[in-house]
Amino acid sequence: MTSPTSRRTLLGALLAGGALAAAPSLPRSAPAPRHPHHPPHPARRATRGTGTLYLGTYTSTSPGGTGIGVAAYDRVAGSITARTVVTGVENPSYLALHPTGGTLYAVDEQQNGGVTAVDLADGFRVLGTRSTGGAGPCHLSVHPGGRWLFSANYTSGSVAVHPLADDGSVGERTDLVAHSSPAPGPGQGGPHAHQIITSPDGGHVLAVDLGNDTVYTYRLDETRGTLEQVSYASLRPGAGPRHLTFHPDGRHAYLACELDNTAVVCGYDPATGTLAPGDPQSTGTGSGTSYPAQFLVTGDGRFAYLANRGHNSLTRYAVEGGGAALRLLDTVPVGGDFPRHTAFSPDGTLLFAANQRSGTVTAFRVDTATGALTSAGTPYAAPAAVCVLPV
């Protein structure tokens, strides 16, 4: 979001605020694919050569981006160089890749929200946009089977489902679920869906709602593309849960709580989809609200990192108890202002941060033995950068 509170008025009315062939559906008995939020084991040696870095931006702010940024990065040094920009997408503030790697998806964070598909194999051709049925979509993800796209409408407090065609394009929406219960937290004025992801086992879909202080668990009907709620987990009033990240064991997850400046370790039961939040704990940023944004967990499950926008830092935790506990180690300056989103390189040896207010992307080398972060390269200029997706 462009500021901690401005998304509540939504980037104008909205932006005066601020927030491939389809793979066959997997049978339940099949081994779950690696979840897109889980990078490969970070002990792998860094691959030489260059990778591609996709950047989500706000195009309606000043200064702002001009579309989806495309850059190259050195897989060892972490240095970033510009390539091109994919235009024709308004406020592509969050990005996701199809499991085949052939199509990129972006939210259109506007009053009349949408999701857009981009064909990466055909000169970044925009395949079209579909309505999310709500306002201010700020997150999206692809089901591991590659046939369904999920999106979260922040302003409307709802989540949507779209089918994906063989060419990667997005079909007409098959479901829209509003978060009407439980009641919103203090001062929230309504539900604010902030994230929607598939559990690592592939059996459930979880939606994090900042306004309702709730994480909802759904079961996806993979024939009709509809969601059925099976449970929900409540956080303490005013917590403002923003993003959930699973431990590689699939039985624990970590919540970044934006409004009360806390981190929460959760237990997760893959059989039932039940999430059990634990006690809130420190982000290591001192008193006040630092607007925690999002967790990353290393592929071996030994370390976790939390981006703190107000503190402009990355908190490093040691993961203990097989994923059941986080031990705070330190905080590291992010080298930019307002780290909205972070991501590992595919081999887990680099960590990138999109710093919204400074309009930069910073990179860090990840020490696979200690989890320590070391600055890599120089900050890369990217106006209104709010999402970073390295491949």
Salt bridges, closest charged atoms under 4 A:
GLU109 OE2 - ARG7 NE 2.87
ASP119 OD2 - ARG125 NH2 3.84
ASP122 OD2 - ARG125 NE 2.57
GLU172 OE2 - ARG130 NH1 2.64
ASP209 OD2 - HIS179 ND1 2.70
ASP221 OD2 - ARG224 NE 3.14
GLU222 OE2 - ARG28 NH1 3.38
ASP249 OD1 - HIS247 ND1 3.27
ASP249 OD2 - HIS252 ND1 2.80
GLU258 OE1 - ARG242 NH1 2.85
GLU258 OE1 - ARG309 NH2 3.36
ASP260 OD2 - ARG236 NE 2.92
GLU320 OE2 - ARG327 NE 2.54
ASP330 OD2 - ARG316 NH2 2.86
